[in-house]
Amino acid sequence: MPQNSASAFAVEVPSLSRLLDPAVLADPYPLYRSLREHGPVLWDPLLHAWVVSGYPECVSVLHRFSADRTPSPDQMHAMGMDMLAPLARVMTKQMLFMDPPDHTRLRRLAAIAFTPRRVEHLRAHISNIADRLIDRVRADRSMDVIADFAAPLPAIVTAEMLGVPAEDHEQLKDWSADFAGMLGNFQHNPDLAQRALLSVEAMGAYFRKRIREQEKTPKDGLISAFMAAEFDGAKLNEEEIIANIIVTMVGGQETTTNLIGNGLLTLLRNPPALSLLRDQPEIIESAVEELLRYESPSQHTARIAPADLELGGRCVRKGDAVIAIMASANRDPRRFPNPDKLDLMRADNRHLAFGWAAHFCFGAPLARIEGQIAFTALSHLSGLALAPQRLQWRENLGLRGLKSLRVTFG
């Protein structure tokens, strides 16, 4: 029988807050396994939220629960957190934190720039960017994969998709990382919040300038598409345009950077898989899907229960916070046979790395192609190997990625 409420569940269970431990941050999958073994839906009293770790239960949350979870500026004021009001003003206008019909209208517009057919036309151009980045370090016979390749590749591509100068990609990447650091953590960190506030202010000024330029001289890209869009005869205002450019930019960069870094580390730790990919390049599509499943760049997301309902044998009350751990669902043995084994040719690999349903990542076609190009190029570096180093993971609990990844090659 379902439990009557969150408070009725009193058995001591592992807390998702343990992700703050450095050892768990380095390898969160044993914690996720322990959560699943205790139950796919558990109340976490330290986070005051339901933690959902099972595959079908995560699908249900992503499909049925509300994404409208960001406090408004007025609510921030009531909580005595006025300093965060500028962040709230931006986030409440982003499609990531919206429910239909507002989310549907904005997503439809943004998705136009990322259709599989349109993105496929960019494949040769993205390959050229990847080749240029590798050529810069080829003579050194070593590189930091994150700084030299995984960060600039999607940053350059994203700048071009937005319709801003590609040479601005380093600044865009820095802003994106600051905003992502705030998005990916469920603990309050004043330093992260302050950096995110400064970056939001700088991004606002930057994109307002680009909007003024494109009012005079339109340029193909997402900024121009947002500016021209009309919904029921009404156009987006400038704040809505900027807010959704920011979330598109952050998603387009951080997820792909982490996919490349996490994925290459996984391949280097599994030499037979790396050799297989090198010898059979035709498996690249299934390989990228498996790397997304095995080391998901986006680990978890939060939702709000829209009503009293039963989930995984628990009674979740309307308004309860729910954290869906997609990375745990992607290792659920009920859905994936032998889930802790890396299998680049795994069939039926419907992972949750890009989410599910209405909030499925509209940039997924681009991320997939960037991943395919990146792993193909990197796997063919002769003698590719990890350099001696102490791996450090970003202190970002939701967006999993490495600070650096040094490799050598012949």
DRENSE-192039 format. One record per atom (N, C-alpha, C, CB): residue in one letter; x, y, z. Coordinates in pm, whole numbers, plus 50000, padded with zeros to 5 digits. Atoms other than C-alpha are relative to their C-alpha. Glycine has a CB too. Example, Ala and Ser with C-alpha at 12.3 -4.5 7.8 and 13.67 -1.06 7.14 Angstrom:
BEGIN
A500894988150000;A512304955050780;A500905012050000;A499015000350125;S499184988149994;S513674989450714;S499235010950073;S500415004649858;
//
This chain:
BEGIN
M500844988050000;M500005000050000;M500885012550000;M499055000150123;P499224987850000;P501255035249930;P500065006050140;P499435010149902;Q499904992449877;Q502555055650221;Q499065011949991;Q501465004650025;N500984989150000;N500165083150328;N500615013549969;N499325000650133;S499394987050024;S502655111750307;S501504998650008;S499495010550100;A498554999949989;A506305121550297;A500434997150142;A500565013349953;S499595001649862;S506485122850675;S499804985850052;S499255009750087;A500275013649955;A505165087350705;A501184990749971;A498744994649934;F498885008550037;F508345073650547;F501175003450090;F500385001749850;A499034996649898;A510755072350841;A501244991249998;A499364999150135;V498855008850006;V513215044750744;V501225007949952;V499724987749907;E498804992650038;E516775058150725;E500504994949865;E501114998550108;V499545003550134;V517935058550363;V501145009449961;V498835000949896;P498934990950046;P520925073250177;P499405013249951;P500824993349887;S500474986850044;S520585110250105;S500745004449874;S500185010450111;L499384994850121;L521195125949767;L500975011450033;L498925004949903;S499064989449960;S522985153549958;S501434994850010;S499585006050134;R498665005849997;R525945129449974;R500785002849871;R499924985050023;L499294996150121;L526755141149621;L501025011050028;L499025004649894;L499054989649964;L528565169349800;L501344994150046;L499425008750109;D498755006549959;D531185144049922;D500904998349876;D499714986250068;P499125001050117;P534215144949689;P500054985949940;P501395004250038;A499935013750052;A534365106849662;A498734996349924;A500224990050115;V501265002850068;V530695105149565;V499885008349873;V498805002850093;L500004991750120;L531075134049323;L500834993449890;L500555014150031;A499165006850098;A533835114149153;A499334987649942;A501324996150064;D500715012050047;D531635082949129;D498674999150073;D500874987150024;P501295000149931;P527955088149216;P499184987349981;P499205011549953;Y500855011250038;Y526745055149074;Y499764989850112;Y500604993049882;P500345008449884;P527125034049392;P498915006150087;P501244997650083;L501064993549924;L524975059949571;L498664998249930;L500305015050018;Y501255001850074;Y522365058049297;Y499504985650012;Y500205003649852;R500405014149985;R522395020049318;R499374997750137;R501224990649980;S500535001549865;S521845021949693;S498605006150012;S500945006450102;L501324993749999;L518925045849644;L498974991049933;L500045013649929;R500945008850070;R517295022449390;R499674987850083;R500574995849865;E500235012049920;E517744992949622;E499115002850120;E501324994250046;H500914996249891;H515995011649904;H498595002749949;H500535012350073;G501314997350060;G513175020849668;G500135010649894;G499005004450107;P499854990650111;P512715039549340;P499505014150031;P499284994849880;V500494986949957;V510925068149521;V500175001050152;V498495002249959;L499684998649858;L512245079849859;L499905014550043;L501404994550030;W500024986549945;W511715109950081;W501375003250059;W498885001450109;D498704995749949;D514965128750150;D499775011750094;D500975004049883;P500304989349904;P514495148950473;P501035011249998;P499914994450138;L498984989550006;L517765167850421;L499745009749886;L501384994049987;L500314991650116;L516645180950083;L498545004249996;L500364992849872;H501454997249997;H512935182350172;H499384997449863;H499745014850043;A500475003350134;A512175164849845;A499934984849985;A500925006149893;W500025013950041;W511225131349697;W501144997849900;W498614996149939;V498925003550090;V514195114949526;V499564987749920;V501334997250078;V500515010450089;V513245093749226;V501174994449921;V498895005549903;S498805006050058;S515915069249107;S499714989049898;S500854994550108;G500345010850093;G514045042848901;G499605005149863;G498894991650057;Y500284995750138;Y513565044048525;Y498525003249977;Y500444989249903;P501394996750031;P509755041248494;P499485011550086;P499114987850019;E500444989249913;E509285064448790;E500525013649952;E500464997350145;C499464987550056;C511595090848637;C499245004149875;C501494998449968;V500794996950120;V509715088348309;V498675006350041;V499744987249916;S501274994549953;S506485094748499;S500165014450048;S499424991350112;V499764986549949;V507945125248673;V500235009749884;V501205000250096;L499684991250112;L509335139948351;L498795002449911;L501144994249918;H501184998950086;H506045133748174;H498855007550066;H499534986249959;R501234995549936;R503475143748436;R500195011750097;R499394988750073;F499824990349893;F505055167548689;F500345013949943;F501104995450095;S499854986150044;S505345205448671;S501455004550003;S499155009150086;A498664994150005;A508565222748562;A500005014450051;A500554999649856;D500144986149954;D507265256348687;D500345000750148;D498575005549974;R499545001549861;R509385256049001;R500875011650048;R500774987350013;T499114989049963;T511365288649003;T499245010750077;T500665005949877;P500674989249926;P510395313849273;P500035013149921;P500665002050137;S500074987050066;S509285347549137;S500835010150079;S498545004849987;P499304989649924;P511125379749233;P499275003850129;P500185012449913;D500754996849879;D508305386949479;D500184989450107;D498525001649968;Q499795010849904;Q508735352849639;Q501425000450057;Q499744986449934;M498634998349951;M512495358649661;M500045010850107;M500955003549884;H500054989049902;H511765391149842;H499394995150132;H499185012049945;A500665005049879;A509435373450085;A500914990750078;A498694992749964;M499075008949933;M512195348350162;M501275007150047;M500374988649908;G498834992649960;G514685376150229;G501194997849910;G500374996550138;M498915002950095;M516715367849918;M499925009549881;M499944985349952;D500154990050105;D516385400249723;D501174999949901;D499875013750060;M498844999850089;M519895396549583;M499834990549881;M501264996350077;L500225009750107;L518645367049373;L498865003749907;L499744986450059;A501144995950083;A515715386149222;A500365001249852;A499445013250050;P499664999350144;P517585393648894;P500074986349935;P501345007149982;L500005013750054;L518165356148849;L498584994949981;L500794990650092;A501385004650009;A514515349148921;A499285006349881;A499255003250130;R500664993350114;R513405374948662;R500364993349869;R500395014849995;V499585006850122;V515435356748397;V499434985949994;V501544999549991;M500375014250002;M514625321048499;M498514997849984;M500484993350125;T501445001750014;T510875325948523;T499525002249857;T499275009450093;K500354997950141;K510925335748153;K500634989649909;K500435013849956;Q499345010250081;Q512945305548040;Q499124987749983;Q501334996050064;M500885011450029;M511185276347875;M500324987850087;M500114996249853;L499605011149914;L513155252348096;L499144999250125;L501465001350039;F500774999349876;F511005263548389;F498545003549973;F500615010250095;M501374997250039;M507665265748208;M499224987349975;M499955008849877;D500925010750039;D504655243148159;D499235004649877;D499034996450117;P500874995950110;P502365242447855;P498895009050053;P499394987649928;P499684998150143;P501055262747683;P501195009149973;P498805005549930;D498894990750023;D503815288747735;D501254992549954;D500315007950128;H498835007850038;H506525262247716;H499894995149856;H500184988150095;T500215005650133;T505045247247400;T500315010349892;T498574994949984;R499804989550100;R505075280447212;R501495003349984;R499215012750039;L498594996450007;L508665289047301;L500854988649946;L500515004050138;R499235011550045;R509975253947244;R499874998049849;R499564987450075;R500225002050144;R508405251646899;R500915009349920;R498525002649964;L499184990350070;L510245282846795;L501474996250007;L499795013950059;A498595003349984;A513625272646937;A500364987349925;A500344998450148;A499725012950063;A513365237346797;A500205001349849;A498874990350028;I499854998150144;I513185251146443;I501485000649961;I499295012849954;A498584998550030;A516905259246462;A500774987050020;A500605010950086;F499285012149963;F517775224046580;F499364987449943;F500084998950150;T500585011950060;T515815200646354;T501114990849951;T499035003749884;P498965009250047;P517755168946262;P500495003149859;P499504985950005;R499584997250138;R517745178445893;R500885012349993;R498775001849910;R499214987750002;R519015213745956;R501374997850063;R499255011250072;V498735002649932;V521675201646197;V500904991249916;V499754993450136;E499205009050084;E522815174245958;E500785007849896;E499104989549932;H499294991750098;H523715201345707;H501265006150059;H499085011049949;L498844994049934;L526205214245965;L501134990150024;L499595006250130;R499045010449962;R528065181145998;R501405003049945;R499534986349949;A498684997650058;A530895189745757;A500655012250064;A499895002149847;H499454987949937;H531315224345911;H500504997050141;H498945011250004;I499585003549863;I531465210146265;I501254991349995;I498874992650076;S498805008350016;S533995184146146;S501235008749973;S499814989949885;N498884991150028;N536175212246012;N500455007250127;N499605010249893;I499654993449873;I536025230246348;I500774990350088;I498735005150073;A499335010149918;A536985198046528;A501424997549949;A499204986850000;D498675002450057;D539895192046289;D500945011650031;D499924997949848;R499154988449972;R541185227646339;R500465000050145;R499255013149968;L499655000249858;L541095223946717;L501084989550028;L498754997150085;I498995010449980;I543075191446702;I501335004049935;I499524986549942;D498774995850067;D545555206046454;D500825009650085;D499675006549865;R499294990449915;R546405233346706;R500914993250101;R499005008950073;V499235006849894;V547725207646955;V500754987749948;V499074995850113;R499425012450053;R548915180146721;R501514999550021;R499674998649851;A498545000049986;A552555190746735;A500434997950145;A500585013049948;D499675001849858;D552455190647117;D499894985450044;D499095008650085;R500245014149969;R551355154047116;R499354998350138;R501324992249995;S500765000649874;S549245162047423;S499005011449999;S500955000950124;M500964989049985;M546275183247520;M499164997850124;M499095001149876;D501085000649902;D543745191447786;D498724999249919;D500025012550100;V501175002250087;V540675176947616;V498905010250029;V499464985950018;I501064990649967;I538335200347805;I500325013949945;I499795000750152;A499654986350039;A540155233347750;A500285001449851;A501215004750079;D499554998950139;D541515225647403;D498984995249897;D501274992349982;F500915006150098;F538605206947247;F498544999950044;F500444985949971;A501405002249961;A535455198347443;A499275012850036;A499944990550116;A500654987249970;A534785233947559;A499875008849875;A500795007450107;P500154991150115;P535575253847242;P499134994849886;P501335003149945;L500795005250112;L533895230246994;L498535004150010;L500104984849995;P501404995849993;P530295234747118;P499825015050019;P499304992850111;A500124985549982;A530985270947214;A500015007149866;A501145005250089;I499954994050133;I531935279946857;I498724997049923;I501224994949921;V501225004050072;V529005260346713;V498785007550054;V499784984750011;T501144993249940;T526545275846959;T499985014749962;T500034998550153;A499944985950040;A527745311246881;A499475001649858;A501445005350010;E500454999250138;E527165304746513;E498504997349989;E500774990349912;M501445002950001;M523705289746579;M499205012050051;M499704987650086;L500704988349947;L522745320646780;L500045011649900;L500625004450133;G499854988950092;G524005344046510;G500845011250059;G498665005349960;V499074990149944;V526755361546710;V501404996549953;V499925000450156;P498645002850050;P530465364546624;P500624987950067;P500905012250022;A499405012149946;A532235331246664;A501195003050090;A500434990949887;E498844996649917;E535255349046812;E499625003550144;E500755011649938;D500474997249863;D533095356947119;D499794987250080;D498695008049996;H500395012649936;H532845319947206;H500624997950137;H500374988449910;E499385002049868;E535295320947498;E499245007650108;E501465004549997;Q500784992449903;Q533355348347673;Q498644993550024;Q499825014449953;L501295006749986;L530055330547604;L500154987450086;L499424996449862;K499775012349923;K531535298547749;K500175003250149;K501244992649947;D499814996249860;D532625316148069;D498665003550066;D500975011950011;W501314996549945;W529165331048121;W499144987550017;W499295010049908;S500805012249996;S527555297748043;S500374991450120;S500194992049871;A499545008249887;A529685279548302;A499525005750132;A501524998950000;D500484993749876;D528735304848572;D498524997350021;D500265015149996;F501455002249989;F525015301348499;F499714985350027;F499295004649871;A500195014449981;A525265263348479;A500364995850142;A500824992149900;G499625003349864;G527025262248815;G498895002650099;G501215007750039;M501144997049914;M524005278248975;M498834990649971;M499575014649982;L501115008850038;L521515256748781;L500184985850052;L499854999749848;G499765014149974;G523165223648862;G500124996250146;G501204995949931;N499805003049859;N523315226249241;N498755002850081;N501165007950056;F501174997949916;F520625222349503;F500365005850136;F499264987150018;Q499634993249877;Q522635237449787;Q500195014849972;Q501294993750061;H499824985650018;H522785275149842;H501475003450015;H499155008050100;N498604996249999;N526245287749754;N500105014749962;N500844991049903;P499964985750030;P526665325649783;P500995003749890;P500345007750124;D499004996850103;D529795325549566;D499494996849861;D501304992350027;L500575003650130;L528075306749283;L498915009849959;L499444985750005;A501104990750029;A525035329349309;A500535013449955;A499105001750123;Q499454987050037;Q527165360749294;Q500604999849860;Q501065004350102;R499435001150134;R529055348648987;R498894999249895;R500904987649989;A501115001250094;A525775339048819;A499315013449980;A498994989550049;L500614986850011;L524315373448895;L500815009149909;L499855006350138;L499154991750084;L527285391048740;L499954995649854;L501454999850051;S500055005150137;S527165368348436;S498665002949933;S500264985049999;V501314996750056;V523415373448388;V499955014649959;V498884996950101;E499974985850035;E523955410948394;E500825002449875;E500575008250117;A499154998250117;A526795408448144;A499374994049874;A501374993550024;M500675006150116;M524865384647916;M498855008649952;M499484985950036;G501114991350038;G521865407847924;G500495011649916;G499295005150123;A499454988650075;A523985437247810;A500514995549863;A501145006750079;Y499455005050126;Y525705416047544;Y498894997149899;Y500844987350025;F501055003850095;F522515402147391;F499095011749964;F499184988550057;R500744987850039;R520725435847405;R500735007149886;R499825009550122;K499214993950106;K523565449347195;K499814992449869;K501485000550039;R500185008050121;R523215420546949;R498605001849942;R500274985250030;I501364997650048;I519455426146928;I499925013349926;I498984999750117;R499994986950068;R520015463046844;R500674998949863;R500735010650087;E499305001650127;E522475452646573;E499124992849898;E501314992350020;Q500805007950093;Q520065427346424;Q498695006849965;Q499734986450057;E501144991850042;E517225452346424;E500355007849874;E499575009650113;K499544992550118;K519295471546170;K500414990749888;K501175009250038;T499505009450100;T520925442045994;T499714985850047;T501535002149975;P500345013749956;P519145408546048;P501064990049954;P498624995949946;K499035010550028;K521405378046059;K499374986750033;K501315002150081;D500595013249977;D520435341646031;D500464994350134;D500364990449886;G499675005749870;G520295325346373;G498835000850095;G501205007250059;L501095001049904;L518235319646683;L499565013650053;L500404991150115;I500384986749953;I518335355946799;I499005006249904;I501245009250015;S500914994550101;S516755367246475;S498664992749999;S500654999349861;A501245007849998;A514215338746494;A499115004050116;A500314985050007;F500784995649885;F513125348946843;F499425014149977;F500874999950127;M500454986250023;M512885385546738;M498815000449904;M501155008549945;A501054999950102;A510655377146441;A498754992250041;A500534994449872;A501095009049965;A508405352446622;A498765007650048;A500464990450108;E501294994749952;E504725359646683;E499174988550052;E499245007849888;F500905009849942;F502335340346908;F498645006550017;F500544994550135;D501354994349994;D498645347746857;D500045015149979;D499344996850135;G499904985850032;G499625381446712;G500905007850091;G498665006050003;A499124992949906;A501955390147001;A501444995349982;A499534997850146;K498595003250014;K505745391446981;K500644998950139;K500745010649915;L499265000949875;L508235382247250;L500615013550034;L501094989149990;N499314987849962;N509525411347450;N501494997150017;N499405005950131;E498555001549997;E513225417547488;E500484991150115;E500645013650011;E499605008349887;E513465401547833;E499774985249971;E499245004250126;E500295014050034;E511835369447705;E501024994749898;E498584998649943;I499035004150100;I514175368347406;I501344997050066;I500175010849892;I498695001649936;I517295372947619;I500004987850094;I500385012750079;A500065011249906;A516175347947885;A500124986749928;A498695000550080;N499995012850069;N515645320347630;N501224998149911;N498754998649918;I498695001350064;I518805328047438;I501014994650101;I500485013749944;I499075004449896;I520675323247766;I499844985150027;I499795008050129;V500185014149967;V519115289547847;V500374991049883;V498554997350043;T499595007750117;T519655277447490;T501514999349990;T499415006149872;M498554999450006;M523275288647499;M500644991050105;M500485014450019;V499455008149891;V523945272047836;V499824985149969;V499335003550134;G500265014050031;G522295239347733;G500854995149884;G498554998049968;G499255004050118;G524065238847398;G501474998050026;G499835010249894;Q498575001049972;Q527495242747553;Q500314989750109;Q500545013550040;E499605008049885;E527555225847893;E499754985149978;E499265004650124;T500315014150021;T525845193247795;T501004993549904;T498584998349946;T499115005950099;T528065187747492;T501444999350050;T499945007849871;T498665000549940;T531295196947671;T500144988050092;T500305013050077;N499955011149906;N530465171947941;N499864986549931;N498915001550104;L500115012450077;L529405145347691;L501364995949946;L498995001749885;I498705003250060;I532785147447518;I501024996150107;I500525011949917;G499035003049894;G534855148647837;G499704987150072;G500045011350099;N500395012349929;N532925121848026;N500164987849910;N498555001150049;G499975011350092;G532685099947718;G501414995549967;G499285003549873;L498635004050033;L536365101147630;L500664993450120;L500825012249954;L499445006549881;L537355093347990;L499494985650011;L499635007950127;T500585013449995;T534975063547980;T500684990849899;T498505000549973;L499355008150103;L536545051047656;L501444996750039;L499975007249865;L498615002449962;L540085055147789;L500104990350118;L500685013250036;R500035009749890;R539115035248099;R499544986349954;R499095005050111;N500485012650057;N537695008147871;N500694998049865;N498434999949983;P499245001150126;P540435001647610;P499364991349892;P501354994650030;P500645007850109;P538524973647428;P498915007949928;P499414987150056;A501054992050062;A535634997947369;A500615010549908;A499125006850107;L499334990150084;L538015024647237;L500524993649873;L501155006750077;S499505007150118;S539614999147004;S498864996449905;S500774987350041;L501165003550082;L536184987746885;L499515011949920;L498874994650088;L500474987950068;L535155023246803;L500985004249890;L499805011550100;R498984996350100;R538435029446620;R499934990649879;R501414999550062;D499995010050108;D538134997146418;D498684999349925;D500324986450057;Q501325000650063;Q534404999646347;Q499305013650012;Q499144988750065;P500574986549988;P533565036546297;P498515000649968;P500735009449909;E501435000050033;E530125026746165;E499114998650122;E499704988849903;I500825001449878;I528975020446524;I499925013150078;I500574989050090;I499884987549925;I529485057146621;I498665004750057;I500595010849912;E501294995249948;E525755064846656;E499604992650126;E498924998549893;S500375007649880;S525045036546899;S501025002450111;S499914984949968;A498984997449898;A528345043947076;A499695012850077;A501395000949935;V500334987449932;V527315079747150;V498794998350091;V499725011249896;E501165002249915;E523945068247282;E500404992550128;E498914992049924;E499575007349883;E525685043747515;E500835008650094;E500794987849958;L499214991049915;L528135070047638;L499095010050071;L501065007549916;L500994991349936;L525185093047708;L499314992850115;L498965004949897;R500665007849895;R523505065447907;R500954997250116;R499474986949943;Y499055005049900;Y526605053648089;Y500525011150091;Y501164993249932;E499484988549923;E527915087948201;E499225012349959;E501545002149976;S500934989650045;S524995111648163;S500505014050036;S498614997650061;P499564986349970;P526055148248130;P499035007450092;P500165007849870;S501024994049914;S522765159348289;S499514989250095;S498825006149917;Q500225010749904;Q522335139448609;Q498605000050061;Q501015001050110;H501324999749938;H519085151248764;H499315013249972;H500114997750152;T500794987950018;T516305176948741;T498875000150102;T499455001149856;A501044998749898;A513635189948976;A498655002849936;A500365011150100;R501384997650042;R509865190448937;R499145002350125;R499454988049915;I500974997849893;I506805199149144;I498784991349974;I499615015050011;A501205008350016;A503895175249206;A498805008949970;A499754991450127;P501134991450038;P500855190149028;P498734996950078;P499734998749853;A501195004349925;A498375171249249;A500434988850095;A498844995249903;D499745011949919;D498175144149514;D499974987849907;D498954998550116;L499965011750088;L499245112349337;L500924989450058;L500455003949858;E499175011349958;E500865078349382;E501154998349902;E499174986950011;L498825001650083;L504405073249254;L500924989850067;L500735013649978;G499115010149946;G506445041949308;G499594994950136;G501375005450007;G500495004849872;G504255031049596;G499965010350110;G500824988750043;R500044989249901;R504435064849773;R498915010049963;R501375007150009;C500994989450022;C501775091349814;C500725013450001;C498874999650109;V499364987050015;V503235123849684;V498915010750002;V500845000749867;R501024989749983;R501325154949786;R500205011549902;R500015005350143;K499944988350089;K500505184649564;K500975010350057;K498595006249982;G499034990049958;G503335209749578;G501314994450052;G499415008550103;D498755006049955;D505975184849695;D501085001549892;D499804985250034;A498864999750092;A509425189149539;A500434985749969;A501185008250060;V499595013250047;V510615159249337;V501275001649917;V498874993149916;I498764999850076;I514145152849208;I500114986949923;I501245002050094;A499885011750087;A514315128948913;A501474998349961;A499095001349874;I498585002550030;I517795113448881;I500084991949870;I500714992450117;M499945006950129;M518075105548512;M501214990749991;M500055010249886;A498795008350005;A521615092048558;A499804986950073;A501185007550059;S500325012549930;S520295066448806;S499034991549917;S499415003050139;A500945007250086;A517385057148580;A500734993249885;A498925009549945;N499235005750111;N519935051048304;N500854988050041;N500895010649941;R499305011949950;R521535024348526;R499014990450069;R501145004050098;D501025008549936;D518255008148634;D499964986449931;D498605006849995;P499995013350063;P518544970348574;P498634995449954;P500574989950095;R501335003550049;R514774968448530;R499825004249855;R498935006450088;R500144994950135;R515264987548204;R501194996349910;R499845015050003;F498805002550079;F518864981048094;F500734987750054;F500945012350002;P499275011949955;P520374945948119;P501475003350024;P499884988649897;N498604997749966;N523774946348288;N500365014949986;N500924991549910;P499914985650025;P523544984448323;P501365006250029;P498975006950080;D498704994249967;D527024990048471;D501094995849902;D500404996150140;K499055003850104;K528684974548166;K499875009549882;K499764985349955;L499994991550119;L529694997347879;L499894991149877;L501285008749995;D500245008050120;D528294982647557;D499695009549886;D498844989650021;L500174990150106;L528815005147255;L499024995649892;L501345003049937;M500965004950099;M526514983147047;M498684996150067;M500584988049924;R501235003149926;R523694981947304;R498785003649915;R499975007650136;A501254997550071;A520304978547139;A498935004850099;A499524987249926;D501114995449916;D517054993847271;D500515009050112;D499234987950060;N499324991349903;N518945022047440;N499255013250016;N501465002749956;R500834987849982;R516145046647526;R500335006150136;R498474996649989;H499544993949876;H518085065447792;H499275013450024;H501535002349995;L500644987449961;L516965097147972;L500995011550005;L499314998550135;A498984989649992;A520135117647921;A499515013449945;A501244995749924;F500564987750056;F518155142947715;F498615002950056;F499954999149848;G501324997849945;G515055141347932;G498964991449933;G499615014549989;W501145007850050;W511625129747820;W498835009549975;W499604988650101;A501294993350023;A508335142147678;A500205014749964;A499114998950126;A500044986050044;A507645179547651;A501335007150018;A498935007450076;H498734993349973;H510995189747801;H501204992149948;H500155002250149;F498875006650066;F513095165847591;F500865010649933;F499504989449895;C499084989650047;C516185185847493;C499885002349850;C501444996350035;F500174997450143;F515475202847161;F501365001149929;F499185012949978;G498674999650060;G519245205847107;G500644986449986;G500885008650081;A499435013550006;A519705167947117;A500584996549863;A498944989950036;P499395003550130;P520235164146738;P501395006249981;P499095004649886;L498704993650013;L523095189246751;L501024993750094;L499885015050029;A499085006249904;A524655174147065;A500454986349951;A499344998750137;R499655013350049;R524535139546909;R501035000849887;R498744992649950;I499064998850112;I526285150746591;I501365004950048;I499445009549893;E498734995349945;E528915169946786;E500734988750071;E499775011850097;G499385011449933;G529525139046998;G500564990049901;G498994993250089;Q499535009550101;Q529795116446692;Q501285004849934;Q498914997749894;I498814994350063;I532285139746529;I501185000050097;I499725014449950;A498934999049901;A534285144746848;A500644986450028;A499485006050129;F499445013149965;F534675107946937;F500674993349881;F498904990850055;T499335005450118;T535505098346580;T501385006149984;T499155002749873;A498714993250016;A538255124546563;A500984996150110;A499805015150000;L499105002949887;L539665117646910;L500464985550002;L499325003550132;S499655014249993;S539575079746884;S501064996249897;S498774991449979;H499015003250103;H541775080946574;H501345006850024;H499475004049865;L498684995149963;L544605099246749;L500874988250040;L499925010550115;S499145011649976;S547445074246747;S500535000150143;S501174999949901;G499445001449867;G548425061247089;G499325008350107;G501425003449997;L500734991749904;L545755081147271;L499984993350138;L498555002649951;A499945005649865;A546195076547647;A499845011150103;A501324992550023;L500104990549889;L545465093347979;L501395003950047;L499184994050116;A498764995449938;A548305114848110;A499884998450152;A500315014849961;P500085000649854;P549225111248479;P499365012650055;P501414998050061;Q500754988649948;Q546815133548669;Q499064995550110;Q499215007049888;R501055002349902;R544395136248957;R498735006249944;R500375006050142;L501234995150062;L540975138748801;L499195008350099;L499174988449947;Q500844991349919;Q538815166948934;Q498695002549927;Q500725013450032;W501334997850058;W535075169048874;W499495013650044;W499024988850042;R500604987049965;R533235202048867;R499044998250117;R499275006249878;E500925000649887;E531325209649184;E498605003949954;E500485009350115;N501324997850057;N528125208248984;N499254986850010;N500085005249851;L500645012849968;L525745181749112;L499034995449892;L499285001150132;G500985003650102;G523325182748821;G500614998349862;G498945010349994;L499355000550130;L525605188348522;L501414994450021;L500055014249932;R498775007249964;R528395162648554;R501075002049894;R499724985050017;G498924998050094;G531715171548397;G501335002050070;G499715011849913;L498644998849949;L535465172648443;L500515014349987;L500924990549925;K499344987050012;K537525203848512;K501064999649891;K500625004050134;S498995001750106;S540265190548286;S500174985149974;S501365006650040;L499735013950036;L541275158548110;L501225000049909;L498754993149929;R498764999550077;R544905156347999;R500304986349938;R501175004550090;V499685012250074;V545825130947735;V501275002149919;V498824995949907;T498864999850092;T548865122147526;T499654991649878;T501294994850070;F500215008050121;F549005108147173;F501275000349918;F498805005349917;G498755001750074;G551605098046917;G500155010149891;G500084986349942;
//
